[in-house]
Structures are given as structure tokens and as C-alpha cells.
Amino acid sequence: MNFLSHLYLSGENEGLLIGNFIADSVKGSDFLKYPEEIQKGIVLHRKIDTFTDSHPIVEESKQRLRERYKKYASVIVDVYYDHYLAANWNVYSNEKLEDYVLKTYDTINRNKHLLPPKSQLFNEYMVQYNILYAYGELEGIDRVLQGMSRRASFVSNMEHAIQELKEHYHLFGKEFNSFFPDLQQFVNTQIEIP
């Protein structure tokens, strides 16, 4: 899952949200340097990634992309799935997506002093381009994939991945709708989220 899903799955717990947001920038046991709730968020992020990467429905989505995108297929599916969460936000939340996103940006900015440098840079980019809200539109997903392609260490072809999303839109959406409740249930078994 990508940023929107990780943040959403943190519930209303600020520490979990910050930990979930910074987790990719915190390596190994470095998470122990953070306050307990942030540690829990980092661990939760890792568990979400492990659960997602091993789920058979997610594997179906990745398989559709693997020939063209190789190891980047899983990254692309994460972005696609964030799109479906944003595009169908009213199914998962009573709060408007725009309100949730603004509240989330505010929470992250209030805790900016806790963010690793890489997370601070991404936060600035995320807010400047309103990435979390942009996930709801195909144009926003295209911009995200273009940006990820530019930052990739190797040739990724991610700049073309919007094509597969458009071509198989209903199929990826069906897979997301089947998978996401499983992920929510898994998260609820891992940690109490208020």
C-alpha cells in the first residue's frame, strides 16, 4: 500500500500515523529511537507491507504488470490501490477526503521535528502538490507514477503505467475491493486503533 492507505489505516492515533508515514525512511532497529506510539506505527507499516506483498489477490494485480515492469510491479500496484481508496473514499470514511487530507497534512507538519530528512523532503513535496488528494484522479496517479519513474534507480517504465490502469480499471478495482477489507481486518488484529 502507498501513503494514503498507510495513513488511513493508522486511524485517529497521531503516533501511529507519524510512524506509518516515516517507516520507509527508518531502517532496521533505528525505529527504537522514536517514542513508543511512533515505534508502533513503524512496525504496523512493516506488517501492512508484508501482509500486502504476500496476499494472493495483490499477487494477481502484480502479475498483470510483472512482464513489463518487473520488480516495480508491486510499487505500481500500491499506487493503483491508493487511487481506489481515494476514488471511493466515501465507502471507507464519513469524512470528506479533502478534510481528511488537510487534517493529515496538519498532523504531519505539527510533528515535523520527528521526521527523518527523507520524510521531511517528501512531506514538502506531498503538501505542495497535494498528493494524497490527487490520488483520487487518474491525472494525479499519472503525475505520481511519472515522478516515481524519474526517481527510480533503474529503468522502471513507471511513466507508462497509467495505461494499464486505464485498460484494466475495473479489474484492478475489483481486486482492490476484495483485498482491502482483508487488510483492514488484519490491521485490527495487529494493534488497537481508536
Secondary structure, DSSP 8 states (H G I E B T S, - for coil): --HHHHHHTTTT-HHHHHHHHHGGGS-GGGGGGS-HHHHHHHHHHHHHHHHHHT-HHHHHHHHHHHHHHGGGHHHHHHHHHHHHHHHTHHHH-SS-HHHHHHHHHHHHHHTGGGS-HHHHHHHHHHHHTTHHHHTTSHHHHHHHHHHHHHH-SS---GGGTHHHHHHTHHHHHHHHHHHHHHHHHHHHHHS---
